[in-house]
Amino acid sequence: MGYLLGLIVERDREIAPSDPPLMLSALVNYLGANDAGAGFYQPAKELRLLPVSASADEKLGFWAGQVKRIHARHGAGPARA
C-alpha cells in the first residue's frame, strides 16, 4: 500500500505541481489511528516538507495542513451529481 501511495504522490507532483507540494496520501489514515502513519511522514521528510527531527505536534500540524490544502484544491463540499 505504501508503495502505491508513494506513486500517487509522485505522479500528482508531476501532473499538478504546487508550492509547497501536496501529498495526496494525507487522505489515507493509518490503520487503527486517526492520522497518517510513518509511511506518510518519512517521504515528507525526504521531500524536505517536514523536518527530520519533527515532533509529534509538528507531524500532526503538517498532516492536518496537507488535508486542509487537498480539500481546498479538490473541493470538500457536498457531492455533485
Gaussian input, Z-matrix of N, CA and C with variables (Angstrom, degrees):
# hf/3-21g

backbone

0 1
 N
 C     1     B1
 C     2     B2     1     A1
 N     3     B3     2     A2     1     D1
 C     4     B4     3     A3     2     D2
 C     5     B5     4     A4     3     D3
 N     6     B6     5     A5     4     D4
 C     7     B7     6     A6     5     D5
 C     8     B8     7     A7     6     D6
 N     9     B9     8     A8     7     D7
 C    10    B10     9     A9     8     D8
 C    11    B11    10    A10     9     D9
 N    12    B12    11    A11    10    D10
 C    13    B13    12    A12    11    D11
 C    14    B14    13    A13    12    D12
 N    15    B15    14    A14    13    D13
 C    16    B16    15    A15    14    D14
 C    17    B17    16    A16    15    D15
 N    18    B18    17    A17    16    D16
 C    19    B19    18    A18    17    D17
 C    20    B20    19    A19    18    D18
 N    21    B21    20    A20    19    D19
 C    22    B22    21    A21    20    D20
 C    23    B23    22    A22    21    D21
 N    24    B24    23    A23    22    D22
 C    25    B25    24    A24    23    D23
 C    26    B26    25    A25    24    D24
 N    27    B27    26    A26    25    D25
 C    28    B28    27    A27    26    D26
 C    29    B29    28    A28    27    D27
 N    30    B30    29    A29    28    D28
 C    31    B31    30    A30    29    D29
 C    32    B32    31    A31    30    D30
 N    33    B33    32    A32    31    D31
 C    34    B34    33    A33    32    D32
 C    35    B35    34    A34    33    D33
 N    36    B36    35    A35    34    D34
 C    37    B37    36    A36    35    D35
 C    38    B38    37    A37    36    D36
 N    39    B39    38    A38    37    D37
 C    40    B40    39    A39    38    D38
 C    41    B41    40    A40    39    D39
 N    42    B42    41    A41    40    D40
 C    43    B43    42    A42    41    D41
 C    44    B44    43    A43    42    D42
 N    45    B45    44    A44    43    D43
 C    46    B46    45    A45    44    D44
 C    47    B47    46    A46    45    D45
 N    48    B48    47    A47    46    D46
 C    49    B49    48    A48    47    D47
 C    50    B50    49    A49    48    D48
 N    51    B51    50    A50    49    D49
 C    52    B52    51    A51    50    D50
 C    53    B53    52    A52    51    D51
 N    54    B54    53    A53    52    D52
 C    55    B55    54    A54    53    D53
 C    56    B56    55    A55    54    D54
 N    57    B57    56    A56    55    D55
 C    58    B58    57    A57    56    D56
 C    59    B59    58    A58    57    D57
 N    60    B60    59    A59    58    D58
 C    61    B61    60    A60    59    D59
 C    62    B62    61    A61    60    D60
 N    63    B63    62    A62    61    D61
 C    64    B64    63    A63    62    D62
 C    65    B65    64    A64    63    D63
 N    66    B66    65    A65    64    D64
 C    67    B67    66    A66    65    D65
 C    68    B68    67    A67    66    D66
 N    69    B69    68    A68    67    D67
 C    70    B70    69    A69    68    D68
 C    71    B71    70    A70    69    D69
 N    72    B72    71    A71    70    D70
 C    73    B73    72    A72    71    D71
 C    74    B74    73    A73    72    D72
 N    75    B75    74    A74    73    D73
 C    76    B76    75    A75    74    D74
 C    77    B77    76    A76    75    D75
 N    78    B78    77    A77    76    D76
 C    79    B79    78    A78    77    D77
 C    80    B80    79    A79    78    D78
 N    81    B81    80    A80    79    D79
 C    82    B82    81    A81    80    D80
 C    83    B83    82    A82    81    D81
 N    84    B84    83    A83    82    D82
 C    85    B85    84    A84    83    D83
 C    86    B86    85    A85    84    D84
 N    87    B87    86    A86    85    D85
 C    88    B88    87    A87    86    D86
 C    89    B89    88    A88    87    D87
 N    90    B90    89    A89    88    D88
 C    91    B91    90    A90    89    D89
 C    92    B92    91    A91    90    D90
 N    93    B93    92    A92    91    D91
 C    94    B94    93    A93    92    D92
 C    95    B95    94    A94    93    D93
 N    96    B96    95    A95    94    D94
 C    97    B97    96    A96    95    D95
 C    98    B98    97    A97    96    D96
 N    99    B99    98    A98    97    D97
 C   100   B100    99    A99    98    D98
 C   101   B101   100   A100    99    D99
 N   102   B102   101   A101   100   D100
 C   103   B103   102   A102   101   D101
 C   104   B104   103   A103   102   D102
 N   105   B105   104   A104   103   D103
 C   106   B106   105   A105   104   D104
 C   107   B107   106   A106   105   D105
 N   108   B108   107   A107   106   D106
 C   109   B109   108   A108   107   D107
 C   110   B110   109   A109   108   D108
 N   111   B111   110   A110   109   D109
 C   112   B112   111   A111   110   D110
 C   113   B113   112   A112   111   D111
 N   114   B114   113   A113   112   D112
 C   115   B115   114   A114   113   D113
 C   116   B116   115   A115   114   D114
 N   117   B117   116   A116   115   D115
 C   118   B118   117   A117   116   D116
 C   119   B119   118   A118   117   D117
 N   120   B120   119   A119   118   D118
 C   121   B121   120   A120   119   D119
 C   122   B122   121   A121   120   D120
 N   123   B123   122   A122   121   D121
 C   124   B124   123   A123   122   D122
 C   125   B125   124   A124   123   D123
 N   126   B126   125   A125   124   D124
 C   127   B127   126   A126   125   D125
 C   128   B128   127   A127   126   D126
 N   129   B129   128   A128   127   D127
 C   130   B130   129   A129   128   D128
 C   131   B131   130   A130   129   D129
 N   132   B132   131   A131   130   D130
 C   133   B133   132   A132   131   D131
 C   134   B134   133   A133   132   D132
 N   135   B135   134   A134   133   D133
 C   136   B136   135   A135   134   D134
 C   137   B137   136   A136   135   D135
 N   138   B138   137   A137   136   D136
 C   139   B139   138   A138   137   D137
 C   140   B140   139   A139   138   D138
 N   141   B141   140   A140   139   D139
 C   142   B142   141   A141   140   D140
 C   143   B143   142   A142   141   D141
 N   144   B144   143   A143   142   D142
 C   145   B145   144   A144   143   D143
 C   146   B146   145   A145   144   D144
 N   147   B147   146   A146   145   D145
 C   148   B148   147   A147   146   D146
 C   149   B149   148   A148   147   D147
 N   150   B150   149   A149   148   D148
 C   151   B151   150   A150   149   D149
 C   152   B152   151   A151   150   D150
 N   153   B153   152   A152   151   D151
 C   154   B154   153   A153   152   D152
 C   155   B155   154   A154   153   D153
 N   156   B156   155   A155   154   D154
 C   157   B157   156   A156   155   D155
 C   158   B158   157   A157   156   D156
 N   159   B159   158   A158   157   D157
 C   160   B160   159   A159   158   D158
 C   161   B161   160   A160   159   D159
 N   162   B162   161   A161   160   D160
 C   163   B163   162   A162   161   D161
 C   164   B164   163   A163   162   D162
 N   165   B165   164   A164   163   D163
 C   166   B166   165   A165   164   D164
 C   167   B167   166   A166   165   D165
 N   168   B168   167   A167   166   D166
 C   169   B169   168   A168   167   D167
 C   170   B170   169   A169   168   D168
 N   171   B171   170   A170   169   D169
 C   172   B172   171   A171   170   D170
 C   173   B173   172   A172   171   D171
 N   174   B174   173   A173   172   D172
 C   175   B175   174   A174   173   D173
 C   176   B176   175   A175   174   D174
 N   177   B177   176   A176   175   D175
 C   178   B178   177   A177   176   D176
 C   179   B179   178   A178   177   D177
 N   180   B180   179   A179   178   D178
 C   181   B181   180   A180   179   D179
 C   182   B182   181   A181   180   D180
 N   183   B183   182   A182   181   D181
 C   184   B184   183   A183   182   D182
 C   185   B185   184   A184   183   D183
 N   186   B186   185   A185   184   D184
 C   187   B187   186   A186   185   D185
 C   188   B188   187   A187   186   D186
 N   189   B189   188   A188   187   D187
 C   190   B190   189   A189   188   D188
 C   191   B191   190   A190   189   D189
 N   192   B192   191   A191   190   D190
 C   193   B193   192   A192   191   D191
 C   194   B194   193   A193   192   D192
 N   195   B195   194   A194   193   D193
 C   196   B196   195   A195   194   D194
 C   197   B197   196   A196   195   D195
 N   198   B198   197   A197   196   D196
 C   199   B199   198   A198   197   D197
 C   200   B200   199   A199   198   D198
 N   201   B201   200   A200   199   D199
 C   202   B202   201   A201   200   D200
 C   203   B203   202   A202   201   D201
 N   204   B204   203   A203   202   D202
 C   205   B205   204   A204   203   D203
 C   206   B206   205   A205   204   D204
 N   207   B207   206   A206   205   D205
 C   208   B208   207   A207   206   D206
 C   209   B209   208   A208   207   D207
 N   210   B210   209   A209   208   D208
 C   211   B211   210   A210   209   D209
 C   212   B212   211   A211   210   D210
 N   213   B213   212   A212   211   D211
 C   214   B214   213   A213   212   D212
 C   215   B215   214   A214   213   D213
 N   216   B216   215   A215   214   D214
 C   217   B217   216   A216   215   D215
 C   218   B218   217   A217   216   D216
 N   219   B219   218   A218   217   D217
 C   220   B220   219   A219   218   D218
 C   221   B221   220   A220   219   D219
 N   222   B222   221   A221   220   D220
 C   223   B223   222   A222   221   D221
 C   224   B224   223   A223   222   D222
 N   225   B225   224   A224   223   D223
 C   226   B226   225   A225   224   D224
 C   227   B227   226   A226   225   D225
 N   228   B228   227   A227   226   D226
 C   229   B229   228   A228   227   D227
 C   230   B230   229   A229   228   D228
 N   231   B231   230   A230   229   D229
 C   232   B232   231   A231   230   D230
 C   233   B233   232   A232   231   D231
 N   234   B234   233   A233   232   D232
 C   235   B235   234   A234   233   D233
 C   236   B236   235   A235   234   D234
 N   237   B237   236   A236   235   D235
 C   238   B238   237   A237   236   D236
 C   239   B239   238   A238   237   D237
 N   240   B240   239   A239   238   D238
 C   241   B241   240   A240   239   D239
 C   242   B242   241   A241   240   D240

   B1=1.4462
   B2=1.5319
   B3=1.3278
   B4=1.4575
   B5=1.5145
   B6=1.3246
   B7=1.4606
   B8=1.5278
   B9=1.3217
   B10=1.4708
   B11=1.5296
   B12=1.3166
   B13=1.4631
   B14=1.5320
   B15=1.3213
   B16=1.4622
   B17=1.5186
   B18=1.3273
   B19=1.4652
   B20=1.5213
   B21=1.3288
   B22=1.4663
   B23=1.5207
   B24=1.3167
   B25=1.4736
   B26=1.5294
   B27=1.3228
   B28=1.4750
   B29=1.5254
   B30=1.3132
   B31=1.4671
   B32=1.5226
   B33=1.3217
   B34=1.4616
   B35=1.5238
   B36=1.3168
   B37=1.4730
   B38=1.5290
   B39=1.3315
   B40=1.4624
   B41=1.5244
   B42=1.3316
   B43=1.4579
   B44=1.5250
   B45=1.3234
   B46=1.4685
   B47=1.5281
   B48=1.3302
   B49=1.4674
   B50=1.5242
   B51=1.3090
   B52=1.4594
   B53=1.5210
   B54=1.2985
   B55=1.4611
   B56=1.5138
   B57=1.2976
   B58=1.4662
   B59=1.5292
   B60=1.3251
   B61=1.4593
   B62=1.5246
   B63=1.3109
   B64=1.4629
   B65=1.5195
   B66=1.3131
   B67=1.4588
   B68=1.5276
   B69=1.3393
   B70=1.4589
   B71=1.5256
   B72=1.3151
   B73=1.4631
   B74=1.5264
   B75=1.3264
   B76=1.4705
   B77=1.5192
   B78=1.3188
   B79=1.4572
   B80=1.5299
   B81=1.3232
   B82=1.4621
   B83=1.5257
   B84=1.3185
   B85=1.4640
   B86=1.5189
   B87=1.3157
   B88=1.4594
   B89=1.5292
   B90=1.3050
   B91=1.4554
   B92=1.5239
   B93=1.3212
   B94=1.4513
   B95=1.5195
   B96=1.3342
   B97=1.4689
   B98=1.5193
   B99=1.3066
   B100=1.4590
   B101=1.5222
   B102=1.3084
   B103=1.4628
   B104=1.5204
   B105=1.3032
   B106=1.4635
   B107=1.5258
   B108=1.2948
   B109=1.4609
   B110=1.5137
   B111=1.3139
   B112=1.4633
   B113=1.5253
   B114=1.3262
   B115=1.4583
   B116=1.5150
   B117=1.3169
   B118=1.4576
   B119=1.5278
   B120=1.3124
   B121=1.4611
   B122=1.5266
   B123=1.3221
   B124=1.4653
   B125=1.5334
   B126=1.3323
   B127=1.4709
   B128=1.5303
   B129=1.3363
   B130=1.4669
   B131=1.5248
   B132=1.3115
   B133=1.4697
   B134=1.5197
   B135=1.3254
   B136=1.4672
   B137=1.5245
   B138=1.3391
   B139=1.4635
   B140=1.5331
   B141=1.3190
   B142=1.4720
   B143=1.5251
   B144=1.3172
   B145=1.4569
   B146=1.5201
   B147=1.3171
   B148=1.4558
   B149=1.5273
   B150=1.3397
   B151=1.4732
   B152=1.5277
   B153=1.3173
   B154=1.4585
   B155=1.5232
   B156=1.3197
   B157=1.4672
   B158=1.5328
   B159=1.3195
   B160=1.4708
   B161=1.5273
   B162=1.3230
   B163=1.4668
   B164=1.5244
   B165=1.3163
   B166=1.4646
   B167=1.5201
   B168=1.3288
   B169=1.4660
   B170=1.5273
   B171=1.3290
   B172=1.4706
   B173=1.5233
   B174=1.3174
   B175=1.4676
   B176=1.5250
   B177=1.3239
   B178=1.4501
   B179=1.5308
   B180=1.3297
   B181=1.4646
   B182=1.5157
   B183=1.3248
   B184=1.4698
   B185=1.5205
   B186=1.3295
   B187=1.4567
   B188=1.5326
   B189=1.3292
   B190=1.4648
   B191=1.5256
   B192=1.3188
   B193=1.4659
   B194=1.5164
   B195=1.3257
   B196=1.4620
   B197=1.5252
   B198=1.3286
   B199=1.4718
   B200=1.5279
   B201=1.3202
   B202=1.4678
   B203=1.5257
   B204=1.3287
   B205=1.4636
   B206=1.5322
   B207=1.3264
   B208=1.4690
   B209=1.5280
   B210=1.3182
   B211=1.4707
   B212=1.5226
   B213=1.3295
   B214=1.4616
   B215=1.5285
   B216=1.3101
   B217=1.4653
   B218=1.5240
   B219=1.3080
   B220=1.4644
   B221=1.5185
   B222=1.3095
   B223=1.4581
   B224=1.5065
   B225=1.2993
   B226=1.4571
   B227=1.5184
   B228=1.3031
   B229=1.4586
   B230=1.5099
   B231=1.3152
   B232=1.4619
   B233=1.5268
   B234=1.3025
   B235=1.4650
   B236=1.5104
   B237=1.3152
   B238=1.4712
   B239=1.5208
   B240=1.3090
   B241=1.4709
   B242=1.5048
   A1=110.07
   A2=116.15
   A3=119.70
   A4=112.48
   A5=115.84
   A6=120.13
   A7=110.76
   A8=116.25
   A9=120.46
   A10=111.38
   A11=116.81
   A12=119.65
   A13=110.71
   A14=116.21
   A15=119.81
   A16=111.62
   A17=116.95
   A18=120.86
   A19=111.57
   A20=115.76
   A21=120.13
   A22=110.05
   A23=116.88
   A24=120.93
   A25=109.95
   A26=117.05
   A27=121.13
   A28=111.36
   A29=117.04
   A30=120.81
   A31=111.36
   A32=117.04
   A33=119.85
   A34=110.27
   A35=116.85
   A36=120.26
   A37=110.59
   A38=117.42
   A39=121.11
   A40=111.47
   A41=116.59
   A42=121.94
   A43=112.23
   A44=116.88
   A45=121.35
   A46=109.92
   A47=116.30
   A48=118.40
   A49=111.50
   A50=116.09
   A51=121.78
   A52=108.43
   A53=115.76
   A54=120.49
   A55=108.98
   A56=118.84
   A57=127.62
   A58=110.88
   A59=116.49
   A60=120.56
   A61=113.43
   A62=114.90
   A63=121.95
   A64=109.01
   A65=115.58
   A66=121.72
   A67=107.28
   A68=115.61
   A69=119.92
   A70=112.61
   A71=116.93
   A72=120.15
   A73=112.07
   A74=118.06
   A75=121.08
   A76=111.36
   A77=117.62
   A78=121.01
   A79=113.34
   A80=116.48
   A81=121.14
   A82=108.65
   A83=116.22
   A84=120.88
   A85=110.62
   A86=114.39
   A87=121.16
   A88=108.41
   A89=117.19
   A90=122.25
   A91=110.73
   A92=116.54
   A93=121.77
   A94=114.37
   A95=117.77
   A96=121.23
   A97=109.55
   A98=115.06
   A99=120.37
   A100=110.82
   A101=116.86
   A102=122.37
   A103=108.64
   A104=115.36
   A105=120.56
   A106=109.14
   A107=117.14
   A108=120.99
   A109=112.19
   A110=115.84
   A111=122.39
   A112=111.86
   A113=116.89
   A114=120.96
   A115=113.12
   A116=117.40
   A117=121.75
   A118=110.23
   A119=115.96
   A120=119.83
   A121=113.29
   A122=118.02
   A123=119.67
   A124=111.81
   A125=119.24
   A126=118.08
   A127=112.38
   A128=116.97
   A129=119.88
   A130=110.24
   A131=116.50
   A132=120.73
   A133=110.60
   A134=116.79
   A135=121.06
   A136=111.49
   A137=116.70
   A138=121.25
   A139=111.75
   A140=115.61
   A141=123.17
   A142=112.73
   A143=115.31
   A144=121.05
   A145=110.79
   A146=115.67
   A147=123.10
   A148=107.63
   A149=118.06
   A150=119.24
   A151=111.67
   A152=116.74
   A153=121.95
   A154=110.17
   A155=116.71
   A156=121.20
   A157=111.79
   A158=117.88
   A159=121.98
   A160=111.21
   A161=114.57
   A162=120.57
   A163=109.59
   A164=116.15
   A165=120.83
   A166=110.39
   A167=117.35
   A168=120.65
   A169=111.46
   A170=117.40
   A171=120.64
   A172=110.59
   A173=116.31
   A174=120.19
   A175=110.79
   A176=115.76
   A177=120.04
   A178=111.08
   A179=116.83
   A180=120.82
   A181=111.84
   A182=116.60
   A183=120.72
   A184=110.14
   A185=116.40
   A186=120.75
   A187=110.77
   A188=116.46
   A189=120.48
   A190=110.95
   A191=116.88
   A192=120.71
   A193=112.21
   A194=116.74
   A195=120.77
   A196=110.57
   A197=116.58
   A198=120.44
   A199=109.95
   A200=116.73
   A201=120.99
   A202=111.21
   A203=117.38
   A204=121.00
   A205=111.69
   A206=117.00
   A207=120.06
   A208=109.50
   A209=116.44
   A210=119.49
   A211=110.60
   A212=117.31
   A213=120.15
   A214=110.94
   A215=116.40
   A216=121.42
   A217=112.34
   A218=116.29
   A219=120.65
   A220=114.06
   A221=116.56
   A222=120.68
   A223=112.08
   A224=115.15
   A225=120.72
   A226=109.98
   A227=115.82
   A228=120.42
   A229=111.62
   A230=116.01
   A231=120.04
   A232=111.28
   A233=115.66
   A234=120.81
   A235=110.59
   A236=115.29
   A237=120.89
   A238=108.78
   A239=114.87
   A240=120.25
   A241=110.72
   D1=-43.28
   D2=-179.35
   D3=-59.71
   D4=-39.49
   D5=179.23
   D6=-61.68
   D7=-45.49
   D8=179.86
   D9=-63.88
   D10=-41.66
   D11=178.24
   D12=-63.55
   D13=-37.97
   D14=176.49
   D15=-62.00
   D16=-41.48
   D17=177.19
   D18=-62.45
   D19=-40.14
   D20=178.93
   D21=-61.71
   D22=-44.44
   D23=178.99
   D24=-61.73
   D25=-46.28
   D26=179.85
   D27=-60.79
   D28=-48.34
   D29=-177.56
   D30=-65.08
   D31=-38.99
   D32=178.74
   D33=-64.63
   D34=-37.88
   D35=178.53
   D36=-65.01
   D37=-32.44
   D38=178.34
   D39=-75.64
   D40=-43.35
   D41=-174.38
   D42=-78.48
   D43=-43.20
   D44=-174.83
   D45=-135.72
   D46=70.44
   D47=-178.05
   D48=-62.34
   D49=147.41
   D50=177.10
   D51=-140.31
   D52=160.28
   D53=-179.21
   D54=-130.18
   D55=112.26
   D56=-1.61
   D57=-73.70
   D58=159.44
   D59=-176.48
   D60=-60.49
   D61=148.57
   D62=174.14
   D63=-98.55
   D64=147.67
   D65=175.27
   D66=-118.44
   D67=99.15
   D68=-178.46
   D69=-57.79
   D70=-22.25
   D71=178.94
   D72=-65.41
   D73=-9.96
   D74=176.46
   D75=-62.10
   D76=-21.87
   D77=-178.80
   D78=-77.25
   D79=-9.13
   D80=-178.75
   D81=-100.37
   D82=118.77
   D83=178.86
   D84=-83.97
   D85=146.28
   D86=175.18
   D87=-65.27
   D88=139.46
   D89=-177.34
   D90=-55.11
   D91=122.59
   D92=178.08
   D93=79.51
   D94=10.28
   D95=-179.47
   D96=-127.99
   D97=170.79
   D98=179.86
   D99=-112.04
   D100=30.24
   D101=175.58
   D102=-157.90
   D103=-173.13
   D104=179.00
   D105=-80.84
   D106=160.24
   D107=179.63
   D108=-102.16
   D109=-172.22
   D110=-178.11
   D111=-57.32
   D112=-31.03
   D113=179.06
   D114=-66.18
   D115=-16.02
   D116=174.48
   D117=-91.23
   D118=-44.23
   D119=-174.29
   D120=-72.45
   D121=-34.41
   D122=-178.54
   D123=-63.53
   D124=-48.21
   D125=176.39
   D126=-62.22
   D127=-33.38
   D128=177.32
   D129=-62.01
   D130=-37.61
   D131=176.43
   D132=-68.52
   D133=-42.02
   D134=179.84
   D135=-63.96
   D136=-32.94
   D137=177.89
   D138=-84.66
   D139=1.96
   D140=-179.71
   D141=61.65
   D142=32.92
   D143=175.24
   D144=-92.60
   D145=-17.10
   D146=-177.18
   D147=-139.38
   D148=135.01
   D149=179.09
   D150=-60.65
   D151=145.97
   D152=179.68
   D153=-58.06
   D154=-37.21
   D155=-177.30
   D156=-97.52
   D157=29.78
   D158=-176.77
   D159=-59.36
   D160=136.33
   D161=176.62
   D162=-76.86
   D163=171.28
   D164=177.32
   D165=-60.56
   D166=-39.53
   D167=178.75
   D168=-66.17
   D169=-39.75
   D170=177.94
   D171=-64.63
   D172=-41.41
   D173=178.33
   D174=-62.29
   D175=-46.82
   D176=-179.85
   D177=-61.70
   D178=-42.58
   D179=178.34
   D180=-64.20
   D181=-40.65
   D182=178.35
   D183=-63.41
   D184=-47.74
   D185=-179.09
   D186=-60.54
   D187=-47.82
   D188=-179.63
   D189=-61.49
   D190=-39.21
   D191=177.54
   D192=-64.30
   D193=-39.90
   D194=177.68
   D195=-63.22
   D196=-46.07
   D197=179.92
   D198=-60.70
   D199=-44.80
   D200=-179.86
   D201=-61.39
   D202=-43.58
   D203=-179.85
   D204=-67.64
   D205=-36.10
   D206=177.75
   D207=-65.33
   D208=-43.02
   D209=178.21
   D210=-62.90
   D211=-39.52
   D212=178.70
   D213=-65.55
   D214=-39.18
   D215=-177.94
   D216=-72.27
   D217=-43.15
   D218=-173.23
   D219=-105.09
   D220=-4.34
   D221=179.25
   D222=85.96
   D223=131.60
   D224=178.36
   D225=-123.33
   D226=19.78
   D227=-178.41
   D228=-79.07
   D229=-170.32
   D230=179.78
   D231=-64.31
   D232=154.88
   D233=179.08
   D234=-59.79
   D235=142.03
   D236=179.67
   D237=-105.57
   D238=142.36
   D239=-179.93
   D240=-84.75

